[in-house]
């Protein structure tokens, strides 16, 4: 099935599952007294402490697991392989304009906004 992308200002969050807004955990089964929430893993391009990680924390909160990646495509691959639940991807930059590479990757991978 197509994956999802959550958008917020100039960044998007891509997912291979149903998008969550502002949550830090998800469950794979209906909530019961024995259900244990699964932490959300979110890939981002850059090093720990980068602006992308700051954006990730501001959007989704402190309880997500931030997974740094060396480039944009590795973020897409992490979500496509289900290694990560989501990826935060910049689509616009105030200095450089559109991030064309990420638009191209959206077309290459089965992701939607």
N, C-alpha and C positions, 0 to 999 in steps of 0.2 A: 504494500500500500504506500501511497505517497507520504513522505515525511512532512513535518510542519515547521514553520519558522514564525517565531514571535518577534514583532518589530517594536522598537522603542527608540524614538528620535532618529539618530543616525546609525544605529546598530540593530542587528537582527539576531535572534536566537534560533538556530536550526535544531530539529528534533526528528528522531525516528519513531516517536510516540505522540500521544496527545499532549499539546502544550499545557504547561502549568504557569499561572501568573502569580508571581510574588511568593511562591511556596518554596520550601527547602527540602521537602521529602515527598516521595510518592510511594504508593503501594501497588503491588501487582494483583492483589485480590481484594474483594470487598472488605471494608473495615470490620474486624471482629476483635474480641478481647485478646486474641493470640496473634493478630497481625502486627508485624514489626515494620515500621516505615523504612524504606530504602533511601539512603541519601542520594541526592541528585548529583551526577557527575557532569560538569560543563567544561568543554574544551574552549580555549581561547588562544589566539596567536600572540606569542611573546613570552617573556620571562615572568616568573612570579614577581608581583609588585608593579607590573606594567599598568598603563592606563586601561587597557582592556580588562584586566582583572578587577580594577577599581570599579569599572562600569558594571561588570558582572555582579559584584557584591552589592552595589547600589540598586540594581534591578531585582535581584533574586534573594538578597539577604546573605548573612554570614554563614549559614549552615550548609551551603552547597560545597561540593568538592571541586575546586578549581583545578583544571588539568592544562598546564601550559603546553603549547605545541610550537614547533619551529616555523611553520608557515600556514597559510590559509587552507591549502588543500589537505594538509594533515588533519586539520580540524574537521573538514567534511568527511574524510575517511574514518575518523574516530566515531562519528555519529553513524555513518553508513554501516560500519562493522559492529555497532552497538557497544563499543568500548566505552563511549560516553553517551549520556542521555540527550544532551544539548551541546550546542557550540555558539558562543557569542561571536558574531562576525560584523565588522564595520562595513557599511555600504556607502557612507558619505564621510568626507573629511572637510573640515572648515577651511583648510589651506589648499588641499589638492583636489577637492571636488569628489566626484564619484569614484569608488574603488571598483574599477572595471573587472579586475580579476575575480572578485566575489560574485558579480553578476554572471560572469562566464561560468563559474563553478556551480551556481544555482541551476544553470541550464544543463550542465554536464551530469550532475547528480539529481536524483529523483526527489527534489525538495521543493516545497511551495511556501509562499508567504501567507 
